[in-house]
Structure formats: C-alpha cells, structure tokens
Amino acid sequence: MDTQQISAPSRAPSAGVVHINIRLTDGYSIISNRLSQHRDMSLLAIGLGTHIQSLPAGRRIGVKALAAIFPESEARIAAALRELEHHGFLRRTRERVRGGRVATRTESYNHPEAAARRAEAGARAGAVATSARAIDPAPAPVRVPEREPAPAPAPAPAPVPVPASEPPVVRDPAPRLVPSPAAPKPPPPPLPFPRRPSAPLFDEAARLLAGLQVSAPLFALSEVDVERLTPGVAAWLERGVRPDAVRVALTDDPPVPLRHPAKLLRHRLIALLPPPVPAAVPVVPLQNCDDCDRAFRSPVPGCCGECRDVRAYADDEPCLLGA
C-alpha cells in the first residue's frame, strides 16, 4: 500500500508585504493593476485615478470638487489629472448639450490600450460599411431573347432580324474603399508631458504662454488654451530649454493670416520637441587609504577593499574546527 502524500501548509514570506484579505461582499471596486502599479505616474496620480475608478457614473470630478474632499492643493490635483489624461486613463471632450450650452464630458478608462484598439476597430468597420453603401453597382446588361423564325410556305426561311447590340458596360476592376467624409478621424498625437511634473514647473509654463501676446501680439490665447498647452511647455522647460528659446521656437515666422494660434503652438510643441538632456555620469573622487596610503575611488574616505578585508578577519574571534 502506497504511503499517502501529505502536502506541507503554505508558509508566509519571510520578507515583504503579507496580505491579510477578507472576502468583501459590498463596498468595493475592481481596480486594474495597469493603474495601481503604473511605473511612470506619481503616487498622487495613481491614488486619484483609483478614487475616480471607484466613483459612480455621473459624479463630478473637477479640480475644485476634489480639492474640497482631499487635503492636496488644486495645483497638485490638476497636475495629477493631467498625468492621468496623458497616460490615457482619463479623456475629456467638450460636447454641446440642450439649451446650446457646451459641457465637458470626462471618461475614465481602466484599460486604455484595449479601449483604443476597440475604438480603432469600430471606426474601421464603420468606414468600410459607409464606403460599401456609397458604391452603386453598375446595372447588368439586358439580354434580348432571339425570336424563333416564323414558319413560311416558301422553301427559303425568312431572315430573322438581329437585335442591335448594346454598348458594353465598363466595370471597375475592383471597388475602391474610400473613407466617407463623416468617418471619424484618427486622434491627434498627444502633447509632450514632463517626466517629473511639479507645481512650480507648470506655473512657469503657464506664465510663459500667457505672456506670448506681449512679444508676439498674434498669439493671444484664451485661458482654456493656456491650460491645455501648459504640459507641453513644461516638458520643454524640463529638458533644459530656456524660456526665451521656447518663446522664439513657438512664435517665429507664423503663417499669414494666422487663424488658429493655439493649434499652431500645439503642432510646434509636438514636432519641435528637443531631446532630453543626458544625465551626467557622477565622478567618484580618489581617496587615500588610511592603512596602506594607496589611492582608491570612493565617495567617502576610509580604507581600501583589501585593508577592509584584513581588518574584518583580524577582528574575528578564533574559530574551533571539530572532526
């Protein structure tokens, strides 16, 4: 008879976090790890995104409404919302509602990549269906049946009239699927966003945009345009570009007439974005060893590696070896 295999109970890890979970039946939300473990967003943005995911549909999530609930300032909450929008977890659009008013619609995504693929597939299917309906197939040629010869007493049959041939119908080799003008256009490329957003950086970028009309009167922006373009200018400033250089790159040689200055600034912020400044390699200084006086590289003075090993072994207690 075989011996029964007894599995040992699972042991808790010796280090790191230990989860003590209780099964929940109400008052909980399902949050994707794509948000809770995002490596390129700040903890404030991740926490704010988790809070938004847990809210019911229709709840207002403006900056002032969130600042009335949480202790963070409006500037920090606005920066966190921009991070979520930059990484695709939030999308804000302006729609016209009843009464002729324009309202902002905010959409929260738990899987931005899958949502983008679904929207692209739906737009492609809609364009193909619209193009297929727009193509009018050519009518098929009408075939005229031949008349049978009428019987005649004469030995020679009467000639049968031949119907006039119709002109040949020219068909295209293959229908061309042309997108309909009403088909949705692909989304524009996103604005650059700073890697380490901060309130002073966004404030400086907003001041630069608001002051463009002083040196370039054609670039008079509204408050909404300044708010939308601030992350792009902040990304330029973070990459070491001086404010004067940013101002010249954005306003130099505008088209005549300039109808949409905000759209031109957005295009230039994306197309002319400079590369990031390479990080400086730290130089470790030379030190003289306190014991052997040899030079070695270390951020702090002390002993070299060999002398540290000698000291470590010299400080050990005698070891007894047993047979």
N, C-alpha and C positions, 0 to 999 in steps of 0.2 A: 504494500500500500504506500502510495507516494506521500511525502511529507507536505502538509499544507503550507503554502507560501503566505507569510504574514508581512504586509507592507508597513513600513515604519511611518508614523504620523509626520505630516509636513511640519517643518521647523521654520520659525520666523527668521528673517535675515539678521545677520549679526550686526549690520550697519545700514544706515539709510532709513528712509521713512517706512513705517509699518502702518498699513491701513486697517482701521477698526471700523468696518462698514456695517450699517444696519439697514435692512431692506426697507425701502420707502414705498408707501402706498399713495401719498399725496404730497403736495407742496414741493415738487422737484422739477427740474428741467434737464433735458439731454443736450449737452454741450460737446461739440466736436473737438477732438484733440488738435485739429488744424488751427483752432483759435487758442485753446488753453496752453499749447506747447509751442506756439509760434516763436521762432528764434530771432526774427527781425523786427519785432514790435516791443515796445516798453511794457512793463508790468501794468502801468496805468491804462494803456490801451487794451490790453488783454482783459483786465478786470472790467473795464467799461463795456467791452464787447460781450463779455459773459453776462453782465447785467441786462444789456439790451436784448440778448437772446432769450432771457427769462421773462421778458415783459409780454403782456398780451397784445394782440394786434390793435392798433388804434391809439396806443399810449404815446404821448408827446415826449420826444427825446431831444428837445432843443438845449442849447447851452445854459440858458437861464433856468430851465426846468431841472436840469441835472445838478447845477450848482446849488439849487435850493435843497437838494437831498444830501449831497456829499460835501465833505469839507474842502475838496480841491477848488482852486480858483477857476474862474471862467476861462482864463487863458490856457491853463493846463487841460481842462476838459475839451476846449476847442482843438488843441494840438492832438489830443488822443483821438478825437473824432476824425481829424484829417488822416491820422495813421490808419485807422480802420477803413476809411474810404480809399486810401492809396493802395492798400493790400487787398481790396475787393470785398471786404466784409460788410461795407455799407455802400449804398448808391443813392444819391439824391438827385431827383429830377423835378422840374417845375412844370405843373400842369394847370390848365385853365378849368375852373370849376364853375358851378352855377353862379349866375349874377355877374359874370365877366371877371371875377377875381382870379388871381394866379396864386396857387398854393404849392408848397414844397412837399413832395412825396419822398419818403425815406424807406428804402428796402434793406433789410438785414439778411445776410446770407451766412449759412453755416458751412457751405462748401462752394467757394467762389469759382473754382475751376470747373466743377461739374455744371454749375448754373450757366457759365459762359459757353460750355460746349452744347448744352441743351438749347440755349438761345440761338447759337450759330446754326445748329441743325434745323431748328424751326424756321429761321429766316431763309435758309437754303431751300427747304421744302416749299415754303410759301412762294419764293421766286420762281421755282420750277413750275408750280401749279399755275401761277399767273401767266407765265410765258406760254404754257401749253394751251390755256384758254384763249390767249391772244392770237394763236396761229390758226388761220382759217384754211382748212384743206381745200385744194382745188377740186372742182366738180369732175366726176368721171365722165369720159366721152360717151355720148349716146349712140348705141349701135342700132342701125336701121335694119330690120329684117328684110331679106331679099324676097321678092314676090315670086311665086311659082308661075311658070309660063302657062298662060291660058290655052286650053285646047282649041285647035283650029282645024277646020276640014282640009285646009291646004296641006300638001305634003311637007312644006317647009314651015317650021315653027316661027311664030312671030318673035321679033327681037325683044328681049327683056330690057326695060330701062334700068340703067345703073344709077343708084343714088349718088349725088355729089358727095365727095369726101370732105369731111370736116377738117378744119385746121388742127394740127397736132397740139395737144396741151403740154405746155412746158412745165415740168415739175422740178422743184429744187432737189438736189441730191440728198440732202438731209436737213431737217428743220434746225434752225439756229435758235438756241435758247437765250434770248436777250432779256436781261432783268427789267422788270417793269419799273417805271419811274416811281411808283408807290412802294417798291420793295424797301425794307429797312436797310440803311447804310451801316457798314461796319463801324464800331465805336472808335473814336479818335484815340491816339496814343495818350497815355496818362502823363501828367506833369511830373517832372522830377521832384523827389522828396528827400529831405535831409536824412542822413543815417542816424544822427543824434539830435532830434528836434528839441528845442527849448523855447521858453517864452521870450528871452532877450533876442534870440535869433529871428523869431517870427516878427517881433516888434520892429527890429531894424529893417527887415524886408518890407513890412507894410509902410514904414516911413519913406523908404526909397520909392515905392510905387506911387504913393500919394504925392510925392514931390516932383514927379516927372513933368507935370504940366508947368513947373517953374522954368526949367531949361528947355523943354520941348512942348509948347502950348498945344500941339496937335494930339498929345497923349493925355488928355483929360479923362480920367477913369472915374467910374461910379464906385460907391462903397462896396457893392457886391463884386465888381470886377477886382478890386484890391484884395478882398478876402479870398477869391478863387485863385489868384495868381501869386499870393504870398508864399505858399510852399515851394514853388519853382524858384523864386528869387532867393529864398532861404537856402536851397540846395546849392545855388551858385556861390553864395557867401560862405557856406560851409566848406566849399572846395578851394577857398583862399582867394577868390576874385575880389578885388577892391570895389567898393560901391561906385566909384567914378567909372571904372571899367565896365561894370554891369550896366550903368546908365547909358554909356556910349554904345555898347553892343545892342541894346534893346531899341534905341531911338535913332540910330544912324541911318541916313538915306531912306526915309519912308516913302512908300508909293504915293503918287499924286493922281487923284484925290485919295485921302485916307478915310475910308468909310467906317472901318471897324478896328480901332486901335487895340482893343482887348484881344481880338483874335490874332492880330499880328504879333503882339507880345507873347501870347501863348505859343505860337509857332516858333518864334525865335528862342524862347526858353527851352523848348524841346530839341530843336535842330542844332543850336549852337552851344549846347551844354559842354563845358570843358571837362577834361578827365579829372578824376580825383587826385589830390596831391599824394604822392607816395610817402608812406610812413618812414620816418628817419630811423636808421638802424642804430640802436644805442651802442656806444663805445664803452667797454668795460675798462676802467683805469688799471694801471700797473701798481702793484703793492710790493713792498719788501717783506720777506718772511721774517717773523720775529725770532726764529730759531736759527735758520741757516743763512739768512740775509740774501736769499735768491729772489729774483723778481718773478712774480706771478700775477695773473689777472684776476681781480676780484672786486666787487663793489665796496667791500669793507676791508680794513686792514686785519692782519692776523697771521696765521701760519699757512704754508702751502699744503698740498694734499699729502705729500709724503710725511711731513712733520706731524700733521694731524693724526695719521695712522700710527706713527711712533708713539705719540702721546696716549692715544687710545689703548694701545697694547701695554704701555708702561703702567697705566692706571688700573688695569685689570687685576683681580685677585688671583693667587695661584690656583691652578686647576689640577684636580686629582683624577687620574685615569685609572679605572678599575679593569681587571682582567675579564 
